[in-house]
Amino acid sequence: MGRATDGLPRSGGTTLLAWVGFLLLLVLHLDSWRAQRDVIYFGWMPEELAYRLAWMVLAWAYLLWFCSRVWRDEPA
């Protein structure tokens, strides 16, 4: 369980970073702490939509990193 398919061991730092990233995404998703403002970006995009789109891009980047570095298949 501690070894990846390329023969390199997974470090505890990578696992810790995965948990920290997950918790950060969770806190950013449950954003009851964020003030709702009537701000428009680019002349048409409400702030809430811009925030959600930025969150989705961050979550997508995290998922790519997680699948390539943390969640690797073990050799059979």
C-alpha positions as CSV (number, residue, x, y, z in Angstrom):
1,M,0.0,0.0,0.0
2,G,2.9,2.3,0.5
3,R,4.3,1.9,-3.0
4,A,3.2,3.3,-6.3
5,T,3.3,1.6,-9.7
6,D,6.5,3.4,-10.7
7,G,8.4,1.9,-7.7
8,L,8.7,5.2,-5.8
9,P,7.3,5.2,-2.3
10,R,4.5,7.6,-1.5
11,S,5.6,10.1,1.1
12,G,3.6,11.1,4.2
13,G,3.9,14.6,2.9
14,T,1.9,13.8,-0.2
15,T,-0.9,12.2,1.9
16,L,-0.9,15.2,4.3
17,L,-1.1,17.6,1.3
18,A,-4.0,15.5,-0.1
19,W,-6.0,15.9,3.1
20,V,-5.2,19.6,3.5
21,G,-6.3,20.2,-0.1
22,F,-9.5,18.3,0.4
23,L,-10.3,20.2,3.6
24,L,-9.5,23.5,1.9
25,L,-11.9,22.7,-1.0
26,L,-14.5,21.7,1.5
27,V,-14.2,25.0,3.4
28,L,-14.3,27.0,0.2
29,H,-17.3,25.1,-1.0
30,L,-19.3,25.6,2.3
31,D,-18.8,29.4,2.1
32,S,-21.4,30.7,4.6
33,W,-18.6,32.9,5.9
34,R,-18.3,34.8,2.6
35,A,-20.3,38.1,2.3
36,Q,-22.7,38.2,-0.7
37,R,-22.1,41.3,-2.8
38,D,-23.7,42.6,-5.9
39,V,-20.6,42.8,-8.0
40,I,-20.4,42.2,-11.7
41,Y,-17.2,41.0,-13.4
42,F,-16.4,41.4,-17.1
43,G,-19.7,43.3,-17.4
44,W,-21.9,40.2,-17.2
45,M,-20.7,37.7,-14.6
46,P,-22.1,38.0,-11.0
47,E,-19.6,37.5,-8.2
48,E,-21.3,34.3,-7.0
49,L,-21.0,32.7,-10.5
50,A,-17.3,33.8,-10.7
51,Y,-16.6,32.3,-7.3
52,R,-18.2,29.0,-8.2
53,L,-16.4,28.8,-11.5
54,A,-13.1,29.5,-9.8
55,W,-13.9,26.8,-7.2
56,M,-14.6,24.3,-10.0
57,V,-11.3,25.1,-11.7
58,L,-9.5,24.6,-8.4
59,A,-11.3,21.4,-7.7
60,W,-10.5,20.1,-11.2
61,A,-6.8,20.9,-10.7
62,Y,-6.9,19.1,-7.3
63,L,-8.6,16.1,-8.8
64,L,-6.0,15.8,-11.6
65,W,-3.1,16.1,-9.1
66,F,-4.8,13.6,-6.7
67,C,-5.4,11.0,-9.4
68,S,-1.9,11.3,-10.8
69,R,0.1,11.5,-7.6
70,V,-1.8,10.1,-4.7
71,W,-4.4,7.6,-6.0
72,R,-2.3,5.2,-8.0
73,D,-3.0,1.5,-8.7
74,E,-0.9,-1.0,-6.8
75,P,0.9,-3.7,-8.8
76,A,-1.2,-6.9,-8.9
